[in-house]
């Protein structure tokens, strides 16, 4: 290995360290701005925060753990800023909207059939909150989709082609879905109060409040 090659590798190493440091600083700034916006409800530099935390999602969570912070704050910031940045566009859509909910919100004794294209078809038996939400969907121009997995989101986007989308999920899944879907249409999200894979809960009043956004 020649002297010139040694210099080249050394420069590349130094460049990598500088870039890593810049990314680290950018993430710290984004987390600080996002945390401030989340706590005070005063949105600052939302586009910068969304871009940095979306692109460096996994590193941002690592930085949180490095400073003994709960890494869930990354999801909280992204969901809050997505909601704030898209709410005005979301309000303008009056019909052909989608409410996407996880199948884990179903009652343990749910007898809804699973449709391979749209997910579970709620029969409004009254055993869980999904029946209440389905009734509200008819009033607010929504179609309810109760999905067993993320793959159904793509099917819904392709087949139903909603003009706006309101999603309910746990932090990580809601963050991922909102980032992906917001590239194509306005979105809003509500986080589950109790998550998991069985008999999960959501604040129904918060969901209905978002469904009624833009209504007189």
C-alpha positions, 0 to 999 in steps of 0.5 A: 500500500502506497503513501498516497493510498494511506493518505486517501484512507485517512482522509476518508476516515476523517470525513466519515467522523465529521459527517457522523458528528454533523448527523449527531448534532442535527439529530440533537437539534431536531430532538430539542426542537421537536420536544419543545414543540410537543410540550408547548404546542408551539411548532418550530421548524417543523419541516426540518424536524420531520425531515431529520427524524424521519430520515434518521429514525433509528439513529434518533432513537439510539441517541435518545437511549444514549442520553437515557431518554425514552425513545418513544419521544421520537414517535411522539414528536413525528406524530404530533408534527405530522398532525399539526402540519397537515391539519389544514389540508385534512380539513378541506377533504369532505368525503371519500376518506379512510379510517384505518384501525388495527384488528387488535381493537376487535372484541375477543368474541368478534365474529366479523369476517376477514375480507382479503382486500379490505380487512375485517368487516364490522357487523356493529355488534356493539361489543367494542368501539369499532361499531361506534366508529363505523356509525360515525364514519357514515356521518363524516364521509369515511370508510372504516378499514379494520386491518390485520397487518400493514400490507393491507394499507397498500391494498386500501390505497390502491383499491379505495384511493382515499383523499385523506386518511385517519389512522389508529395504531401504536406509536411505531406503526402509526409513525411509519404509516403516517410518514409513508402515506403523507407523501400522497395525501393528508393524514392524521393519527391517533395513538392507542391508549393501550397497545399490544396484540389483543383487546387494545383501546383508543380514546374514541372521543379523540378519534371522533373529534379528528373525524369531524375536522373541517365540518361546520 
